[in-house]
Amino acid sequence: MKDDVCIRNLEKDFNGFKAVNNLSLRVKHGEIYGLLGPNGAGKTTAIRILCGLLRPSSGEAYVLGTKVPDPGVAQNIGYMPQELALYRNLTVHENLAFYGEVFGLSKRQIETREQALLKLVDLETSKNLLVDELSGGMQHRISLACTLLHEPQVLFLDEPTVGVDPDLRASFWRYFEELRDAGITMLITTHYMDEARHCDRIGFMRGGRLIAEGSARELLELTHTDSLEGAFLVYSRTEGLQ
Amino acid sequence: MNASRAFAVTKRVLRDLKNDRRQLALIFIAPLLVISIFGVAFTGSVKDVRVVVVNGDTGVGNSSLSDKIISNFDTSVLNVAYANSESDAVGQVQNGSASAAIVFPSHFTQSVVARASGQTSVAPANTTITLLADKSNPNVSDPIIATVNTAVAQTIQGLGRQAPASVDSSNAVYGANAQFIDFFAPGIICIAVWQLTTLLTLISFVGERTSGTLFRLLASPLKESELVVGYAVAFGIIGIAQSAVLLSAAVILFHVTIVGDVLLAFGVIALLAIVSEGLGIMLSSFARREAQAIQFLPIVVLPAFLLSGVFWPIQAIPEWLRPVSYVLPTTYAVEAVRSVILRGWGLDKIYPDVIALLIFAGVFLVLATILLRRRE
């Protein structure tokens, strides 16, 4: 199966600080890849490079076979930044309509997809509320809806479940699995180790490097631990010893 | 450049404004307040200034020239009181209860008549009215001097004597009946649009950066240039709306005269708003938070306020400072809008200012786009 995302020896240097250090990884088509690691591990930087927001210092990154940054890729990717990226003075509908127009959707397309997405995130009744009036969890769901509106083939979700209550987290992961089953590729960063078991493959990141990679089961077996957090700590210690 | 994507940005900015009452108030009510305050403060002429007259003039027969002059004083400006001695009058000026002492010499009428009939032996002191004013505030002392001079001239004329030479300034090339507010109102409108547009773009763009929306947009097919142009159109529209409100207020509240084509003036102001928008976006890339953005405000506002000819012409600014005036976009906007509104000039006459603004707009928008496109 072809790789929708491919990173080779990627490095990103911010004034002498290596945020991403010799990172290589591949995300297969229709796969959920979880990038796990503590704050400052370089996950967000890696995602921003893939979305064309940052230029790599060295190495290469490809999305859907195109070397990024490349404006041609934008139409096919969906990016959900950590900061939610919503206009607080606009209503839910106005936010969705704006992002839809930016992606060149017709009014009718926006309407149909908006209806389906609001149903998916269970916010059909909030369409005309200002984003500012919504709870944090509701804002997260709208942010996800904005990311999905143009039906991207690859999703880059940066900490989509931070500050989200457990119920909503569970339903987020249900959406993600549904989307995967519909053939959408996803690269998700999180520092909630536990929820990464929903991912098909997991990469542990620390200090800008990939320190281990595999399915949740493989990582648990190899480290003889019963939680991904435990597995991460094992790899983190070995990495520290090297 | 995809026009529909740029237009989506324009709609977004305008909707944002529509939903945020505080921003709307900032855009419309704040400048209205400013123009009202300036209008009230600067249109009020000096009134009811207390002066003390010491009239030692004995007159000739029944007639006294000094009484005629005093009766010709504009009583809306001067509130006349009398004293018996010069020292008493000056004392009142010294203690602040009066603004000037006006002293007529004892043989004033007699000496003036003698001199008028050709007698050269009359001592000049006997025909001189002494005006001892508190000149520490020229805004008060100048009108006193002018009023007394006018009264003297009127009195002499009333006697049927013509001055050997005279000036007639009753006809004007431009600005007949213009008050000071007619001069500065166009400037205030330009400065209000300049300041608020820069501030709003600056804050909106810092917001786009901190809320992550800018990341989402830059990861979408929207091009940086489309974002900049979309914002420019929105703020051009807002600038026109603002200036329409301000100009209406100036006309209704302060009877500001409009001679020229209002639409042309609005066009110039929209262009200035676009220049300001470009500046706001550029400045936003140097601020990480809104609080940092606000710190740029004095740099944006003060030079424009003082050096672009709003209250006094560029020619009155020291020569070494003038280059600063010429690099301020507001200098050209103020000049163009004032010429249109007050002198009735058309595009054929204000085109140099319009070209200057177009160059500013072009350079600022391109720089704003480049700064947005810059990737670390």
Interface residues (C-beta under 8 A of the other chain):
Chain A: F14 R48 C51 G52 L53 L54 R55 P69 P71 A74 Q75 I77 Y79 M80 P81 Q82 E83 L84 A85 L86 Y87 R88 N89 L90 T91 E94 F98 Y99 E101 V102 F103 G104 L130 C146 T147 F156
Chain B: N2 S4 R5 A8 V9 K11 R12 R15 D16 N19 D20 Q23 T210 S211 G212 T213 F215 R216 L217 L218 A219 S220 P221 L222 K223 R375 E376
